[in-house]
Amino acid sequence: MNLSKFIRQNILSLAPYSCARDEFKGNARVFVDANENPFSNGYNRYPDPLQIALKEKIAKLKRVRPSQIMLGNGSDEPIDLVYRIFTEPQKDNVVAIAPSYGMYGVCADINNVEYRKVVLEEGFALNADKVLAAVDENTHVIWLCSPNNPSGNLLNRAEIEKILKGFEGIVVIDEAYADFSSEESWLNSLDKYENLIVLQTFSKAWGLAGVRCGMAFASEEIIGYFNKVKYPYNINLLTQEFVFKKLDEVAEKEKQVKILLEQRARMSAELSKKSRVKKVYPSDANFLLVEVDDANAMYKELADREIVTRNRNNVTLCKNCLRITVGTPEENDILLSEIQ
Ligand SMILES: *Cc1c(COP(=O)(O)O)cnc(C)c1O
C-alpha cells in the first residue's frame, strides 16, 4: 500500500511538537526540563505522551503489538484525526454507510470534507459493490461500523472483506460494540490489511464512558501519523492510571456483558409483545432499534415518565424508530411497564 498517497499534504511534511517527555525517557534524579511544580502530589508531572504502560497491557489483552495502538479522548478523537490526517478539505471525500454513527458526518463537516452516504440494504445489510461504486479518485476513507449504530446488526464479513480488498485507501471499522457480539474482531486482520483501522472504546462494555478513552488499532505506519498529529498529552494521568487498573477486571466486565445479553433477549421478546411496537430489529449490540407506531409521540410520553430513549425518527431507514439501550434489570422493568 502506498500510504502517503492518502495523507494530507501538510501532514506528510509536518514536524511534530517535541515535548520534554519525548526528548528524555528513563529515570533521572532531577527533572527540571518541563517547568512543572517539583513538589510531588502524584500528578505534578506531565503524563507519558505515548501511554506505553497502558498500551502494553491493552496489547496483551487484544493480542496486538503496542506500536499498533493509539489511545484517544474517546473514539471521537481518532475519528476526527482520521479526517485531519487522511483528507484534504474541499478536495477529498469519504464514503460511509447510512444509517451509522453521527460523529463520522459531524467530523466531516467540521473538517469541510465531502461525506458520501451509501444507504444500507434491507435489514441494514452491507452491499460492498454499492459502497465501492461511490468511490472516486478523491475518496480517501471508507467508514464502516460493526455492529452498527443505530441498527445494532453486524455487517457481513465477506462484504467487508470485499471492501478491504477492493479499496486502496483507508477503511475504518468501528467496533465500539464488539464486546456484545460473538463474531471475531477485525483486530485479527490488522497484519493482513495495511489500510485497516479498527476502533474500539472503553465507553460501552467496559463501563467507562465517563473517563473518555478510545482505542485505534492499525499498522505501525498509520499509528505513527496519529502520534504526530494528536495533542502531546491527550490522555491525562488520571485516565491512564484508572484504565490500567480497570483492565484487571475483565471477569467483571464479562459478567456484566452476560447479564446485558440476557436482558437484551428479554427486552426484545417483551417489547415485541407490546401493541404499539411494530418491530424489534435483531441486535448484536447493547441496544435495540425498535419501530413503534409513532416515535415522536412515544419518545415524549416516555420522557414525561422520566424515561429517556433515543429518538431516531429522522435518521435514514429509521422512521418511527426509538433506539433503546439495554439497562439494568430494574431499569428494564420500568421501561416495560411504562411503554404500554
Ligand atoms: C458509542 C460509540 C462510540 C464510542 O465513542 P467514545 O468517544 O469512545 O465514547 C464509538 N463509535 C460508535 C459507533 C458508538 O456508538
The ligand as an ORCA input file, in Angstrom:
! r2SCAN-3c Opt
* xyz 0 1
  C     -20.632      4.970     21.495
  C     -19.888      4.845     20.232
  C     -18.531      5.123     20.172
  C     -17.786      5.491     21.419
  O     -17.400      6.778     21.430
  P     -16.431      7.262     22.620
  O     -15.985      8.579     22.114
  O     -15.323      6.260     22.703
  O     -17.237      7.302     23.855
  C     -17.863      4.957     19.004
  N     -18.493      4.527     17.904
  C     -19.796      4.230     17.923
  C     -20.441      3.701     16.705
  C     -20.535      4.384     19.086
  O     -21.841      4.099     19.083
*
